[in-house]
């Protein structure tokens, strides 16, 4: 279950983008009863729900998750410097392979 669902924040965000709870329910594939359960902290949102809500509400997914009283895992990825280093290694390896091929067939 969500720890705390901030219904006022969600209602405010919905109003700011001219949507209703019913509109949100349809976008999430929920009926009126299910969306009411979300507002009453009786239905937890999935990561997919958070992503859709973020797009509809024009808000960061982290804000949606926080106001829904849940935490979504932040994907762990390589940082840009790590990616750049890996790319440099791959480019060096390709040059080495090219060099070897040129020597054998050159």
Residue pairs with C-beta under 8 A, 6 or more apart in sequence:
1 41
1 42
1 44
2 41
2 44
2 45
2 68
2 69
2 70
3 69
3 70
4 41
4 69
5 38
5 39
5 40
5 41
5 67
5 68
5 69
6 67
6 68
6 69
7 39
9 67
10 39
10 57
10 67
10 68
11 21
13 57
13 58
13 59
14 20
14 21
14 23
14 24
14 57
16 57
16 58
17 56
17 57
17 58
19 56
19 57
21 32
21 35
21 36
21 39
22 32
22 35
23 56
24 35
24 53
24 56
25 31
25 32
25 34
25 35
27 52
27 56
28 35
28 49
28 52
28 53
30 38
34 43
37 43
38 45
38 68
41 69
44 70
45 53
45 65
45 68
45 70
47 72
47 73
50 61
50 64
50 65
50 68
50 70
50 72
51 61
53 59
53 64
53 68
54 60
54 61
54 63
54 64
57 64
61 72
62 72
62 74
65 71
65 72
78 86
